[in-house]
Amino acid sequence: MLASLPCQSGQRQPDNAATLPALRSGSAAGGYPFLEFDAGPNPLLDLCGRPAVNGDGTVTVPDGPGFGIELNADMLSPFVVARQDVTAR
């Protein structure tokens, strides 16, 4: 598995829900040398966090379980109309 994939310098950092799954699956599949991501102005892209671009222009592949997405709950709070907590048995 690759430790990191290159991304285009001079652009906003990758920051949407499709980026992290693409990063993980692309690195596992191999032969996926670049990461493409949306660099347009869209505040909703901040909802899922931003992987950091390393000094050499690569993005580190998350090594934990799942996609590595952490939703920014504070961004969603103005839109919550009802809340229910669910706990495991």
C-alpha distances in whole Angstrom, upper triangle without the diagonal:
4,6,9,11,14,17,21,23,26,25,25,22,20,22,22,21,19,17,15,14,14,11,9,10,9,6,5,8,7,10,11,12,14,15,18,20,24,26,29,32,31,32,30,27,27,27,24,23,21,18,19,18,18,20,18,18,14,14,11,9,11,10,13,15,16,15,16,19,23,26,28,31,34,33,34,37,40,39,39,42,42,40,39,37,36,35,34,36
4,5,7,11,14,17,19,23,22,22,19,18,20,21,20,18,16,14,14,13,10,9,11,9,5,7,10,8,10,9,9,11,12,16,18,22,23,27,29,29,30,29,25,25,26,23,21,19,16,16,15,14,17,15,14,11,10,9,7,10,11,14,16,17,16,16,19,22,25,27,31,33,32,33,36,39,38,39,42,42,40,40,38,37,36,35,38
4,7,10,13,17,18,21,21,21,18,16,19,20,20,19,16,14,15,14,10,10,12,11,8,10,13,11,13,12,12,13,13,17,18,22,23,26,28,28,29,28,24,24,25,21,19,17,13,13,13,11,14,13,13,9,8,6,6,9,9,13,15,16,15,15,18,20,24,26,29,31,30,32,35,37,37,38,41,41,39,39,37,36,35,34,37
4,7,10,13,14,18,17,17,14,13,16,17,18,17,13,12,14,12,9,10,12,10,8,11,13,12,13,11,9,10,10,13,15,18,19,23,25,25,26,25,21,21,23,19,17,15,11,11,10,9,12,10,9,6,5,4,5,9,11,14,17,17,15,14,17,19,22,24,28,29,29,30,33,35,35,36,40,40,38,38,37,36,36,35,38
4,7,10,12,16,15,16,13,12,15,16,17,15,12,11,13,11,8,10,12,9,8,11,12,11,11,8,6,6,6,10,12,16,17,20,23,23,25,24,20,21,22,19,18,15,12,12,10,10,12,10,8,5,5,7,7,11,13,17,19,18,16,15,17,20,23,25,28,30,28,30,33,35,35,36,40,40,39,39,38,37,37,37,40
4,7,9,12,12,14,12,11,15,17,18,16,13,14,15,13,10,13,15,12,11,15,16,13,13,10,7,5,6,9,11,15,15,19,21,23,24,24,20,21,23,20,18,15,12,12,9,9,11,8,6,4,6,9,11,14,17,20,22,21,18,18,19,22,24,25,29,30,29,31,34,36,36,37,41,41,40,41,40,39,40,40,43
4,6,9,9,10,9,9,12,14,16,15,11,13,15,13,11,14,16,13,13,17,17,16,15,12,9,6,5,7,8,11,11,15,18,19,21,21,17,18,20,18,17,13,11,11,8,9,11,9,6,6,7,10,12,15,18,21,23,22,18,18,19,21,22,24,27,28,26,28,32,33,33,35,38,39,38,39,39,39,39,39,43
4,7,6,9,9,10,14,16,18,17,14,16,18,15,14,18,19,16,17,20,21,19,18,14,12,8,8,8,9,11,10,14,16,18,20,21,18,19,22,20,18,15,14,13,10,11,12,11,7,9,10,14,16,19,22,25,26,25,21,21,21,23,24,25,29,29,27,30,33,34,34,36,39,41,40,41,41,41,42,42,46
4,5,8,9,11,14,17,20,19,16,18,21,18,17,20,22,19,19,23,24,22,21,18,15,12,11,11,12,13,11,14,17,19,20,22,18,19,22,21,19,15,14,12,9,10,10,9,6,9,11,15,17,20,23,26,28,27,23,22,22,24,25,25,29,29,27,30,33,34,34,36,40,42,41,42,42,42,43,43,47
4,7,9,12,15,17,21,20,17,19,22,20,19,23,24,22,22,26,27,25,24,21,18,15,14,13,13,13,10,13,14,17,19,21,18,18,21,21,19,15,15,13,11,12,12,12,9,12,14,17,20,22,26,28,30,29,25,24,23,24,25,25,28,28,26,29,32,32,33,35,39,41,40,42,42,42,43,44,48
4,6,9,11,14,17,17,14,17,20,18,17,20,22,20,21,25,25,24,23,20,18,14,12,11,9,9,6,9,11,14,15,17,14,15,18,18,16,13,13,12,10,13,13,14,10,12,13,16,19,21,24,26,28,26,22,21,20,22,22,22,25,25,23,26,29,29,30,32,36,37,37,39,39,39,41,42,45
4,6,8,11,15,15,13,15,18,17,16,19,22,20,21,24,25,25,24,21,19,15,13,11,9,8,5,8,9,11,12,14,11,11,15,14,13,10,11,10,9,13,14,15,12,13,12,16,18,19,23,24,26,24,20,19,18,18,19,18,22,22,19,22,25,26,26,29,32,34,33,35,35,36,37,38,42
4,6,10,13,13,10,12,15,15,13,16,19,18,18,21,23,22,22,19,17,14,11,11,8,9,7,11,12,13,13,14,10,10,13,12,10,7,7,7,6,10,12,13,10,11,9,12,14,15,19,20,22,20,17,15,15,16,16,16,20,20,19,21,24,25,26,28,31,33,32,34,33,34,35,36,39
4,6,9,9,6,8,12,11,10,13,15,15,16,19,20,20,20,16,16,12,9,8,6,7,7,10,12,12,13,13,9,10,12,10,9,6,6,8,8,12,14,15,12,11,9,11,12,13,17,18,20,18,14,13,12,14,15,15,19,20,18,20,23,25,25,26,30,31,30,32,31,31,32,33,37
4,7,8,7,8,11,12,11,14,16,16,17,20,21,22,23,19,19,16,12,11,8,8,8,10,11,10,10,9,6,6,8,7,6,4,7,9,11,14,17,18,15,14,11,13,14,14,17,18,19,16,13,12,10,11,11,12,15,16,14,16,20,21,21,23,26,27,27,28,28,28,29,30,34
4,6,5,7,10,10,11,14,15,16,17,19,21,22,22,19,19,16,12,11,8,8,10,11,12,10,10,8,5,7,7,6,7,7,9,13,14,18,21,21,18,17,14,15,15,14,18,18,18,15,12,11,9,11,10,12,15,16,14,15,19,20,19,21,24,25,25,26,26,26,28,29,32
4,6,6,7,9,11,12,13,15,17,18,19,21,22,19,20,17,14,13,10,11,13,14,15,13,13,10,8,9,8,6,8,10,11,15,16,20,23,23,20,18,15,16,14,14,17,16,15,12,9,9,7,9,9,12,14,17,15,15,18,20,19,20,23,24,23,24,24,24,25,26,29
4,6,6,6,9,10,11,12,14,16,16,18,19,15,17,15,11,10,8,10,13,14,16,14,15,13,10,12,12,10,11,12,12,15,16,19,23,23,19,17,14,15,14,14,17,17,16,13,9,11,10,13,13,15,18,20,18,18,22,24,22,23,26,27,26,27,27,26,28,28,32
4,6,5,6,9,10,10,12,14,15,16,17,13,14,12,8,8,6,9,11,14,16,15,15,14,10,12,12,10,10,9,9,12,13,16,19,19,16,13,11,12,11,11,15,16,16,13,9,10,9,13,14,16,19,21,19,20,23,25,24,25,29,30,28,29,29,28,29,30,33
4,5,5,6,9,10,11,12,14,16,17,14,15,13,10,11,10,12,15,17,19,17,17,15,12,13,13,9,10,9,8,11,13,15,19,19,16,13,10,10,8,8,11,12,12,10,6,7,7,10,12,15,18,20,19,20,23,25,25,25,29,29,27,28,27,26,27,27,30
4,5,5,6,8,10,11,12,14,16,13,15,14,11,12,12,14,17,19,21,19,20,17,15,16,15,12,13,13,12,15,16,18,22,22,19,16,13,13,10,10,12,12,11,9,5,8,9,12,14,17,20,23,21,21,25,27,26,26,29,29,28,28,27,26,27,26,29
4,6,5,6,8,10,10,12,13,10,12,10,8,9,9,12,15,18,20,19,20,18,15,17,17,14,15,14,12,15,15,18,21,20,17,14,12,12,10,11,14,15,14,12,9,11,12,16,17,20,23,25,23,24,27,29,28,29,32,32,31,31,31,30,30,30,33
4,6,5,6,9,10,11,12,9,10,9,7,9,10,13,16,19,21,20,21,19,16,17,17,14,14,12,10,12,12,14,18,17,14,11,8,9,6,8,11,13,13,12,9,10,12,15,17,20,23,25,24,25,28,30,29,30,34,34,32,33,31,31,31,30,34
4,6,5,6,9,10,13,10,12,12,10,13,14,17,19,22,24,23,24,22,18,19,19,15,15,14,12,15,15,16,20,19,17,13,11,10,6,7,9,10,10,9,7,9,11,15,18,20,23,26,25,26,29,31,30,31,34,34,32,32,30,29,29,28,31
4,5,5,6,9,11,9,12,12,11,13,15,18,21,23,26,24,25,23,20,21,21,18,18,17,15,18,18,19,23,21,19,16,14,13,10,11,12,13,12,11,9,12,14,18,20,23,26,28,27,27,31,33,32,32,35,35,33,33,32,30,30,29,32
4,5,5,6,8,5,8,9,8,11,13,17,19,22,25,24,26,24,20,22,22,19,19,18,15,17,17,18,21,19,17,14,12,12,10,12,13,16,16,14,12,14,16,20,22,25,28,30,29,29,33,35,33,34,37,37,36,36,35,34,34,33,36
4,6,5,8,6,8,10,10,13,15,19,21,24,27,26,27,26,22,23,23,20,20,18,15,16,16,16,19,17,16,12,11,10,7,10,11,14,14,14,12,14,16,20,23,25,28,31,30,31,34,36,35,36,39,39,37,37,35,34,34,33,36
4,6,9,9,11,13,13,16,18,22,24,27,30,29,30,28,24,25,25,21,22,20,17,19,19,20,23,21,19,16,14,13,10,11,11,13,13,13,13,15,17,21,24,27,29,32,31,32,35,37,36,36,39,39,37,37,35,33,33,31,34
4,7,7,11,13,13,16,18,22,24,27,30,29,31,29,25,27,27,23,24,22,20,22,21,22,24,22,21,17,16,16,13,15,15,17,17,16,15,17,20,24,26,29,32,34,33,33,37,39,38,38,41,41,39,39,37,36,35,34,37
4,5,8,11,12,15,18,22,24,27,30,30,32,30,26,28,28,25,25,23,20,21,20,20,22,20,19,15,15,15,13,15,16,18,19,19,17,19,22,25,28,30,33,36,35,35,39,41,40,40,43,43,42,41,40,38,38,37,40
4,6,9,12,14,18,21,23,27,30,30,32,30,27,29,29,26,26,24,21,22,20,20,22,19,18,15,16,16,15,18,19,22,22,22,20,21,24,27,29,32,35,37,36,37,40,42,41,42,45,45,44,44,43,41,41,40,43
4,6,8,11,14,17,20,23,26,26,28,27,23,25,26,23,23,20,18,19,17,18,20,17,15,13,13,14,12,16,17,20,21,20,17,19,21,24,26,29,32,34,32,33,37,39,37,39,42,42,41,41,40,39,39,38,41
4,7,10,14,17,19,22,25,26,28,27,23,25,26,23,23,20,17,18,15,16,17,14,12,10,11,13,13,16,18,21,22,22,19,20,22,25,27,29,33,34,33,34,38,39,38,40,43,44,42,43,42,41,41,40,43
4,7,10,14,15,18,22,22,24,24,20,22,23,21,20,17,15,15,13,14,16,13,11,9,10,12,12,16,18,21,22,21,18,19,20,23,25,27,30,32,30,31,35,36,35,37,40,41,40,41,40,39,40,40,43
4,7,10,12,15,18,19,21,20,16,18,19,17,16,14,12,13,11,13,16,14,11,9,8,11,11,14,17,19,20,19,15,16,17,20,21,23,26,28,26,27,31,32,32,33,37,37,36,37,37,36,37,37,40
4,7,9,12,16,16,18,18,14,17,18,17,16,14,13,14,13,15,18,16,13,12,11,14,14,16,20,22,22,20,17,17,17,20,21,22,26,27,25,26,30,31,30,32,35,36,36,37,36,36,37,37,41
4,6,9,12,13,15,14,11,13,15,13,14,11,12,13,12,16,18,17,14,13,12,15,15,16,20,21,22,19,16,16,15,18,18,19,23,24,21,23,26,27,26,28,32,33,33,34,34,34,35,36,39
4,6,9,9,12,12,9,12,14,13,14,12,13,15,14,18,20,20,16,16,15,18,18,19,23,24,24,21,18,18,16,18,18,18,22,22,19,21,25,25,24,27,30,32,31,33,33,34,35,36,40
4,7,9,11,12,9,11,14,14,14,12,13,14,13,17,18,19,15,16,15,18,19,20,24,25,26,24,20,20,18,19,19,19,22,22,19,22,25,25,25,28,31,33,33,35,35,36,37,38,42
4,6,9,11,9,12,14,15,15,14,16,17,17,20,22,22,19,20,18,22,22,23,27,28,29,26,22,22,20,21,20,19,22,22,19,21,24,24,23,26,29,32,32,34,35,36,38,39,43
4,7,9,8,10,13,15,15,14,17,18,18,22,23,24,21,22,20,23,24,25,28,29,29,27,23,22,20,20,19,18,20,20,16,18,21,21,21,24,27,30,30,33,33,35,37,38,42
4,5,6,8,10,12,13,13,16,18,19,23,25,26,22,23,21,23,24,24,27,27,27,25,21,21,18,18,16,15,17,17,13,15,18,17,17,20,23,26,26,29,30,31,33,35,39
4,5,6,8,11,11,12,16,17,19,23,25,26,23,23,21,23,24,23,27,26,27,24,21,20,16,16,13,12,14,13,10,12,15,14,15,18,21,23,24,26,27,29,31,33,37
4,5,5,8,10,12,15,18,20,23,26,27,24,23,21,22,22,22,25,24,24,21,18,17,14,13,11,10,12,12,9,10,13,13,13,16,19,21,21,24,24,26,28,30,34
4,5,7,8,9,12,14,16,20,22,24,20,20,17,19,19,18,22,22,22,19,16,15,12,12,10,10,13,14,11,12,16,17,16,18,22,24,23,25,26,27,29,30,34
4,6,6,7,11,13,15,19,21,23,20,20,17,18,19,18,21,21,21,19,16,14,11,10,9,8,11,11,9,11,14,15,16,18,21,23,22,24,24,26,27,29,33
4,6,9,12,15,18,21,24,26,23,22,18,19,19,18,21,20,20,17,14,13,9,8,6,5,8,9,7,8,12,13,13,15,18,20,19,21,21,22,24,26,29
4,7,10,13,16,19,22,23,21,19,16,16,15,14,17,16,16,13,11,9,6,5,5,6,9,11,10,11,14,16,16,17,21,21,20,21,21,22,23,24,28
4,7,10,13,16,19,21,18,17,13,14,14,13,16,15,16,14,12,9,7,6,7,7,11,12,11,13,16,18,18,20,23,24,23,24,23,24,25,26,30
4,6,9,12,15,17,14,13,10,11,12,12,15,16,17,16,12,10,9,9,10,11,14,15,14,17,19,21,22,23,27,28,26,28,27,27,28,29,33
4,7,9,13,14,12,10,7,8,9,9,12,14,15,14,12,9,9,11,13,14,17,19,18,20,23,25,25,26,30,31,29,30,29,29,29,30,33
4,6,9,11,10,9,6,8,10,11,14,16,18,18,15,12,13,14,16,16,20,21,20,22,25,27,28,29,33,33,32,33,32,32,32,33,36
4,7,8,6,6,5,8,11,13,16,18,20,20,17,15,16,17,19,19,23,24,23,25,28,30,30,32,36,37,35,36,35,35,36,36,40
4,5,5,5,6,7,11,13,16,18,21,22,19,17,18,20,22,22,26,27,26,29,31,33,34,35,39,40,38,39,37,37,38,38,41
4,6,7,9,11,15,17,19,22,25,25,23,21,22,23,25,25,29,29,29,31,34,36,37,38,42,43,41,42,41,41,41,41,45
4,6,9,11,14,17,19,22,25,26,23,21,23,25,27,27,31,32,31,33,36,38,38,40,44,45,43,44,43,43,43,43,46
4,7,10,13,16,19,22,24,24,21,20,21,23,25,25,29,30,28,31,34,35,36,37,41,42,41,42,41,41,41,41,45
4,6,9,13,15,18,21,20,18,17,18,20,23,24,27,29,27,30,33,34,35,36,40,40,39,40,38,38,38,38,42
4,6,9,12,15,17,17,14,13,14,17,19,20,24,25,24,26,29,31,31,33,36,37,35,36,35,34,34,34,38
4,6,9,12,15,15,13,11,14,16,19,20,24,25,25,27,30,32,32,33,36,37,35,35,33,33,33,32,35
4,6,9,11,12,10,9,12,15,18,20,23,25,25,26,29,32,31,32,35,35,33,33,32,31,30,30,33
4,6,8,9,8,6,10,12,15,18,21,23,23,24,27,30,29,29,33,33,30,30,28,27,27,26,29
4,7,9,9,8,12,14,18,20,23,25,26,27,29,32,32,32,35,34,32,31,29,27,27,25,28
4,7,8,7,11,12,16,19,21,24,24,25,27,30,30,29,32,31,29,28,25,24,23,22,25
4,7,7,10,12,15,19,20,24,24,24,26,29,29,28,31,30,27,26,23,22,21,19,22
4,6,8,10,13,17,18,22,22,21,24,27,26,25,28,27,25,24,22,20,20,19,22
4,6,9,12,15,17,20,20,20,23,25,24,24,27,27,25,25,23,22,22,22,25
4,7,10,13,15,18,18,19,21,24,24,24,27,27,24,24,22,22,22,22,25
4,6,10,12,15,15,15,18,21,20,20,23,23,21,22,20,20,21,21,25
4,6,9,12,12,13,15,18,18,18,21,21,19,19,18,18,19,20,24
4,6,9,9,9,11,14,14,14,18,18,16,17,17,17,19,20,24
4,5,6,7,9,12,13,13,17,18,16,18,17,19,20,22,26
4,5,5,6,10,10,10,14,14,12,14,14,16,18,21,24
4,5,5,8,10,10,14,15,14,16,16,19,21,24,27
4,6,7,8,10,14,16,15,18,18,21,23,26,29
4,6,6,7,10,12,12,15,16,18,21,23,27
4,5,5,9,10,10,13,15,17,20,23,27
4,6,8,11,12,16,18,21,24,27,30
4,6,9,11,14,17,19,23,25,29
4,6,7,11,13,16,19,22,25
4,7,11,14,16,20,23,26
4,7,10,13,17,20,23
4,7,10,13,17,19
4,6,10,13,16
4,7,10,13
4,7,10
4,7
4
